[in-house]
Amino acid sequence: MNINDPFSRRMTQLRENMQVVGMVGAVISRPEHIYYLTGTEVDDSSTTFLIMSQADEIMIAPKPIECYQKIEGNKSDIALTIYDLSPMEGISLAQSATIESISKAFDSAFDRLKLKNKDVGIEETHLPHAFVKAVMHEIQIKGDVCALLEKMRFIKDIDEINQLKYFQSLNDLAFDEVRKCLRPGILEIEVFQLIFDLITRHLGHPFKWQGAVGAGVRSALEVPQASSTIIQDKDLVLVDIFSKLGHYYCDSTRTFVVGSPLPRHLEIHKVLEEAVERGENKLQPGILVCEVDSAIRKVVEKAGFGKYFPHYSGHGLGLWQQEHPWINPSNTTELKPGCVITLEPGIYIPGFGGLRLENAYLVTDNGPVNLTKTKSSLIST
């Protein structure tokens, strides 16, 4: 095994974690987790399974797929056996395979991996009920392997960190483009389009644009979807970009004002800047995430805007746009080196507008590293 291969390392770590909880095998069904462990590209619309024992693994897939991903020029050395369940090339499993054929594939995989009647974990919150019934005839369901994977993903490795850094840098480029182009008369949807065009050019391929663009009173909607609203002078414009650009997400938010800001704009945004700074100062290994939330929330509440701050103070970032740990008052998870989280206080006043400030951070032993380089002040155009 190539120990420098991130996928091989993750497979080894998962097997070690499974042993601790008494799992001799696992059924992985989420496309994101199949990629995380193998580097295999899985279509979200297909039904694909990774079956693992302590010694080997088998993929059940609708059609043959390459089971490696290039990482800095190296290929993963994980060898996966592929069961092609599709009777016709290019026909998806959902269209052509039956529960009976899937059950036979599970039966064959469990037999070859010597997992029959053994304690095997499944992704309890993802594996479809029809397939749960199929595997229950073959194995003893030990518990939720997704919980083990979430704990692993809590700490990002260098390959993940490099991807997240790059994708955050594309958000910074997009914010600079918005600053240059924002003017009275432009439509929200035009701002949306220019962000898409810029990031697509840098990626070299299209992506699924996810985010929020809201101007004027619509900025108070928290996650406003870009519309044909015409942006006016003095409007607040909230821009949150949380797209999946590769296998990982970017996520950062900036608030703009068209023309010169009003004193009220600056006053509210300064509260957010102080809140983020207080939260950032708490981002140390060993700190509970509820303490980070408290530091942020106290600033907003002290300024008299508590009732206008309705959501969490931040969240983890990685294969999902929002993942463990959620920065909220009840979460007692300890931060650890390698965590990547966002801090995102917001103040949304109906009839006036909304402002949010969101940065992404890497937690290290030497303090937090801000992955979002765009200035944290209110951006005027």
N, C-alpha and C positions, 0 to 999 in steps of 0.2 A: 504493500500500500504506500502511496506517495503521501507522506505526512504534510506536504506543502499544499495539497489539494484541499480547498475548503470543504468540498462536498464529502470527501472521504473522512475528514476530521469530524464533520457533523454526524455522519452515520455512526462512527465509532463512539462519539459522545452520547448519542441517543441510545445505542445499545447498552452502554454503561449505566445510563439512567434507568433504562428498562429493567436491568438486572436488579437494581436497588429496590424497585417496587414489585418485583416478582413477575414481570412480563417476559415470556420467552420469545414473543413475537409481536408484530404490530401490523395493522392495516391502515395505511395512510391514503386518504382520499382527497384532501384539499389540493388543488393545483399548485397553490403557493408553497405548500409543504413538500410536495413532490419535487418542485424546483429546488427548494432550500436544501434538500438532502441529496439530490442526484444531478442537478443542473439540467434536468430534462424539461424541454418546453412542452407544456400541456395546454391544450385549448380549453378555455373555461367551459365551453359548451359540450365537451366530450366527457365520457365517464371512464376514468382511468384510476387504477389502484396500484400502489406500491405495497407489496407484501414482504415483510422482513422477518427473518429469524435471527438468532445470534450469530449465525455463520454465513448467511447468504440472503439474497433478495430476488424477487421476481416481480416484473411489471405486467399487469393486465391492462391492455390498451386496445382501443378500437382499430388501430392500424400501427404498423411498425414506425417507431420514432427513434431518432438518435438520442442516446442516453449519455450525453456529455455536454459540457459547456466550456468554451474557451475562457480561461482566466489567465491573463497576462501571457498569452501564447501557449499555455499548457492545457492539455486535455485531462479531464477526470479519468482515473483508471477504474472507476466503478463499472463492473460488467453486469448488466441486467438481462435476464431472460425475458423475452417479450412473448406474450400470448396474444395473437391477433384474433379478436372476437368478431371482426367484420367479415362477412362472406364475400363482400365486394370492395375493391380498392376505393377509398375515398368516401365510403358511406359511414356515417357516424353510428356509434353504438346505440344511441337512443333511437335511431330509425330502424336498425336492422337486427339488433341482438335482443334475445328474450331473457326473462329472468332465469329460465332453465339453462340457457347457454352460459349466462354469467355464473350461475351456481356451479356448473361443471368446471368452469375455469377456476373458481375458488377452490373447488374440491381437488383439482389437479395441483394447484399451487400449494395448498396446505399439505398435501401428501408429499410433494417433492421436498418441501422445507421441513417435514416432520413436525408439523404444528397441530395435527389433528388431536382434538380433545385436550389441548394444552392451553395455558393461560396467555391470552393474546389481547393486546390493547387495540381499541379502535378510536376514531375521532367521533366521539359521541354526539357532538353538536353539528356534525356535518354529514356523516355517512347516512344516505337515504334509508328510510325504514325498510324498503323492499330488500335492500342489500344486507341490512342488519339481520333480517330473517334468514337470508341465504347463508351468512357466515355462522349464525348461531347453531346451525346443524353440524358444523365442523369443529368449532373451537369453544373454549370457555372464555367468555368476555371478562377480562380482568379489570378494565377501567378505561379511563380517557387518556390516550397517548398524546392528545392535543395539549393537555396541561404540561406534559414534559417538554414538548416542543416550544410552548410559550415561554417557559423558564429559560430554555436555551436561547431563544431569540431575544430575550431581555438584554443579553450581552452581545453586542455586535462585534464581529471579527473584522480584520483590517479590510477585507474585500468589500464587506457591506459598508463600512465607514467611508471608503473611497467612493463608492457609488452614491451614497447619500450626500457627500460633500459636493460631488459634481452636479447632482440634480438641484441642490440648493443654489449653486452658483448660477444655474440657468434662471431660477426665479429672480436672482439679483439683476441679471441682464434684462429680464422682462420688466421689472420695476423701473429700471432706468429708461426703458423704451416708453413706458406709460408716462413718466415724468416729462419726456420730450414731446409727446404727442397730445397730451391732455389739454383741451382748450374748450371754450364755450362753443356749443353747436355739435360737438362730436356725440355719437350715440354710445350707450353702454355696450351694445353688441359690437361696435367697431373697436372698442378697447379690448373686448374679448378676442376678437379676430386677430388683432395685431400681436397679442400675447401668443396665440396659437401659432401664427406664422413665424415669429421669432424663434420660439423653442423648437419648432419643427425643423427649421433651417440648421440649428445647432445640433440637434439629434441626428439629422439625416434621414428621418422617417416620421410619419404621422404618429400621433399618440392620442389617447383619450383625454380630452381637456376636462378637468374637473376643477371647480373653483367658484368664486363669487365675485361679481362686479355689480355694485349698487351705488347710485348717485343720489345726492340730496336726501330727502326723507326716506328713500328706499334703502339707504345705507343702514338704517336702524332695523332691518329685517334679519340681521345676523348672517344669513347665508343667501343673499339676494341673487337670483339668477339673471344674467344679463338680458336686457330687454331693449326695445326701441326707444327707451326714454332718452330725451335730449339732455345732455349735461349743460348746466348753466354756470355762469360766473358765481363764485363764492360757494359752489356746491362742495360738500364732502363727497369723496369717492372712495369707497372701501374696495380693496382688491386683495382677495385671498386666493392663492394658487396652491392646490393640493392634488396635483395630477400624478398618475402612475406613469413615469417616464421610461422605465425599463421594467425590472422586477420590483423596484423599490419606489417609494413615494417622495416627492418634494412636499414641503408645507411651510409657507410663511405668508404673513399678511402685512400690508402697509395701507395707511390711510393718507389720501391725497386731498388737497384743496385747490380748486381752480382759482388762480389769481392769488391775491393776498389773503391770508387767513384772518378771520375775525378773532378778537380777544377770547371769545368763548371757545373757539376751536382749540386755540393754544392752551387754554386753561385745562380743558378736559384731556387733551393729549399728554400734557405734562404729568397728569395723574397716572396714565398708562405707562409712561416712560419710567416713573419712579417705581411703579408696581413691578415691572419687568426687572428693573435693577435689583430690587429687594429679593425677588425670586431667584435671579441669577446668582446672587451672593450666597444663596442656600444650596446651590448645586454642588454638593460635596459627597463623596462616598460615605455611607452610613446614615445620611439624613433621611428621615421618613418623608415620603412625597406629600403627606398631609401637612407637614411643616412648611414645605414649599408653597402649597396652596394657601396656607394661613398667612404667610408673609405677603403674598400678592393681594389676597382678598382684604387684608387689614388696611392697606393703602387706599384701595378703592372705597371701602366703607367709611374710612375716616374723612375722606373728601366729600362724603355725602351722596355717593353714586352707587351704593350697594345694591339697591333695588333694580338698577339698570345693568347689573352684571349677572346674567342668569345661568351661565354655563361653567364647566370645569375651567381650571386655570391652565390646563395643558394636557399633554398626552404623549405616550410613546410614539415613535415613528419608525417604519421599516417596511416589511412586506405589505402591511396595511397602513392606510393613512392615519388611522387612530388605532393604537394597540396598547397593550400593557406596558408601563403603568399609567393609569389615568390620574391626573393631578387633581384630586378632589379632597374634601375635608375628612373623609373616612378611610382613605387608603393608607395603610401602615407599611407598605412596601419600602424597603431600604434601597436607596440609590447605590449603584455600584459602578466602578470604572467600566466603560464600554457601553453604558446606556446612552441612547439618543432620544431626547425628549424635546417637545416644544413647550414654550410658555406663551400664553395668548389671552391676556386680559382684554375685555372689551366693555364698552359703555354704549348702550343703545337707548336713545331718548326718542320716543314716538313724537312725530311732528317736527323734530329738529334734525335728527340724523344719528348715525352710529360711527364709532371709531374703535378700531381694534389694532393691536400691535402684537405680532407673533414672530418669534425667533426660534430656530432649532439649535439645540446644544448637544455637544458630546461631553459626557461626564468623565473626568480623568482624575488620577491621584493628585495632579497639580492644579486642579480647579477646572471650571467649565471652559469649553472651547465653543465660541459662538460660530456656527456654520453659516449664519445669515449675515452677509457683509453690508447690505444696504443700511444706511443710517437709520437710527431708531426715532428720529424726530419726525414731526408732521411734515410731509413733503408738499411744498407749494410749487405751482407751475407758473 
